């Protein structure tokens, strides 16, 4: 994949499973990588990040349940989870057309992961290029459109996440767990003749099964 052709990803959410390629993407625009040069309050750090939509910022803070008592803290006094959330928010409100997130779910609880998925899908609808590097299979399966990985020294784009996550050889290569929904698909197809549409989460899949039962 040529870096110059990155616009093919516009409006898509992509995961990259290769650190060397991540390094290449960082060269494009590092403004979306928040830097902690001083021990300042969280709310002050947000203000230093240029022009942003204040209403959208408020929405993001609410989604991650970051209230004033947390925003008034300095970086030295916050938890890893709070640090992760504020770093994600600062990256998102930055006007860069490319949003690069490396291991964004580390330190997040289940509720915060769900909030992050909703937020990133909204960014996708804005036609923003969202690139995620992660080993969290459940998170990736619900989120991504494309998987980019290195195979025989070439970058390969997989536009079928269902095939990717169903390939045990590839999952082993990248030390990824099989998403629960893939296992669920396999069991349903083994035991019934129901034709299932591809779904991103188990709840939607169960509804599909009941509709076709």
C-alpha positions in Angstrom: 0.0 0.0 0.0 1.4 3.4 -1.0 1.2 6.2 1.6 0.3 8.6 -1.2 -2.9 6.6 -1.8 -4.2 7.0 1.7 -7.3 8.8 0.5 -8.8 5.4 -0.4 -9.4 4.9 3.3 -11.5 8.1 3.7 -14.6 7.4 5.6 -13.3 4.0 6.7 -11.9 2.7 9.9 -8.7 0.7 9.5 -6.5 -1.3 11.7 -2.8 -1.9 11.1 -1.1 -5.0 12.4 2.4 -3.9 11.7 4.5 -1.6 13.8 6.8 -0.5 10.9 3.8 0.6 8.9 2.5 2.5 12.0 5.8 4.4 12.1 5.4 5.3 8.4 1.9 6.7 9.1 3.2 8.8 12.0 5.5 10.6 9.6 2.4 11.9 7.7 1.0 14.0 10.5 2.1 13.8 14.1 -0.2 16.5 15.3 -2.8 13.9 16.3 -0.4 12.4 18.8 -0.9 14.3 22.0 2.4 15.2 23.8 2.8 15.8 27.5 5.5 18.3 27.9 4.3 19.9 31.1 2.4 18.8 34.2 -0.7 20.9 33.6 -4.4 20.5 34.3 -6.3 18.4 31.8 -8.7 21.3 30.9 -5.7 23.6 30.2 -4.2 21.0 27.9 -7.4 20.8 25.9 -7.4 24.6 25.5 -3.8 24.5 24.1 -5.0 22.3 21.3 -6.2 25.0 18.9 -9.6 25.3 17.3 -12.2 22.7 18.1 -16.0 22.4 18.3 -16.8 23.1 22.0 -20.2 21.3 21.8 -18.5 18.2 20.4 -15.9 18.4 23.1 -18.6 18.5 25.7 -20.2 15.4 24.0 -16.9 13.5 24.1 -16.3 14.4 27.8 -19.8 13.2 28.6 -19.4 9.9 26.7 -16.2 9.2 28.7 -17.8 10.5 31.9 -15.0 13.1 32.5 -16.4 15.7 34.8 -15.0 18.9 36.1 -13.4 17.3 39.2 -11.3 15.2 36.9 -10.6 17.9 34.3 -9.2 20.2 37.1 -6.6 17.5 38.0 -3.0 17.6 36.8 -1.5 14.8 34.8 0.5 13.6 37.8 -2.8 13.0 39.7 -4.9 11.0 37.3 -5.4 7.3 36.6 -4.2 5.4 33.5 -7.8 5.2 32.4 -8.3 8.9 32.7 -5.1 9.6 30.9 -6.1 7.3 28.1 -9.5 8.9 27.7 -8.2 12.5 27.7 -5.5 11.5 25.1 -8.2 10.0 22.8 -10.3 13.1 23.1 -7.5 15.5 22.4 -6.6 13.4 19.3 -10.2 13.4 18.1 -10.8 17.2 18.5 -7.6 18.0 16.6 -8.6 19.0 13.0 -6.1 16.7 11.4 -7.8 14.7 8.5 -6.1 11.6 9.8 -6.8 10.2 13.2 -4.1 7.7 14.4 -4.8 5.8 17.6 -2.3 3.2 18.9 -3.8 0.6 21.4 -6.7 3.0 22.3 -8.5 0.4 24.5 -5.7 -0.3 26.9 -6.8 0.7 30.4 -10.5 1.3 29.3 -13.4 -0.6 30.9 -16.1 -2.2 28.9 -18.4 0.9 29.1 -15.6 3.2 27.9 -14.8 0.8 25.0 -18.4 0.9 23.8 -18.3 4.7 24.0 -15.1 4.8 22.0 -16.6 2.6 19.3 -19.6 4.9 19.0 -17.3 8.0 18.8 -15.0 6.5 16.1 -18.0 5.4 14.0 -19.2 9.0 14.2 -15.8 10.1 13.0 -16.1 7.7 10.1 -19.4 9.2 9.1 -17.6 12.5 8.8 -15.3 10.9 6.1 -12.3 11.2 8.4 -9.5 8.7 8.0 -9.3 6.7 11.2 -6.3 4.3 11.7 -6.1 2.1 14.7 -3.3 -0.2 15.8 -4.7 -2.7 18.4 -4.6 -6.4 19.5 -8.1 -6.2 20.9 -10.0 -8.5 18.6 -13.5 -7.8 20.0 -13.0 -4.1 19.7 -11.5 -4.3 16.2 -14.3 -6.6 14.9 -17.0 -4.2 15.9 -15.2 -1.2 14.5 -13.0 -1.7 11.4 -13.7 -1.8 7.7 -10.2 -2.8 6.6 -7.3 -4.7 8.1 -3.8 -3.8 6.9 -1.1 -6.3 7.6 2.3 -7.3 6.4 2.5 -10.6 4.4 5.6 -11.7 2.5 7.1 -8.2 2.7 4.0 -6.6 1.0 1.3 -4.6 2.6 -2.1 -6.3 2.0 -5.5 -4.7 2.4 -8.2 -7.0 3.5 -11.7 -5.5 2.9 -13.4 -8.6 4.5 -12.9 -8.6 8.2 -15.1 -11.7 8.5 -12.6 -13.7 6.4 -9.7 -12.2 8.2 -10.9 -13.1 11.7 -12.1 -16.5 10.6 -8.6 -17.4 9.4 -7.0 -19.1 12.4 -3.5 -19.1 10.8 -3.6 -15.3 10.4 -4.9 -14.9 14.0 -2.0 -17.0 15.3 0.5 -15.0 13.2 -0.5 -11.8 14.9 -1.3 -13.3 18.3 -5.0 -12.3 18.0 -7.9 -14.0 19.8 -10.8 -15.2 17.8 -13.8 -12.8 18.3 -16.7 -14.4 20.1 -19.1 -13.6 17.3 -16.9 -15.6 14.8 -17.1 -18.7 17.1 -20.9 -18.1 17.4 -21.3 -17.9 13.6 -19.5 -21.2 13.3 -21.7 -23.0 15.8 -24.9 -21.6 14.4 -24.0 -22.6 10.8 -22.9 -26.1 12.0 -26.2 -26.7 13.7 -28.8 -24.9 11.5 -29.5 -24.1 7.9 -30.3 -20.5 8.6 -28.6 -18.1 6.2 -27.1 -15.3 8.2 -26.1 -11.8 7.2 -22.8 -10.6 8.5 -23.2 -8.6 11.8 -20.7 -6.7 13.9 -22.0 -7.8 17.3 -23.6 -10.8 18.9 -26.8 -9.0 19.9 -27.6 -8.1 16.3 -26.7 -11.6 15.2 -29.2 -13.1 17.7 -31.9 -10.9 16.4 -31.1 -12.1 12.9 -31.4 -15.7 14.0 -34.8 -15.1 15.6 -36.1 -13.3 12.5 -35.1 -16.3 10.3 -36.0 -19.1 12.7 
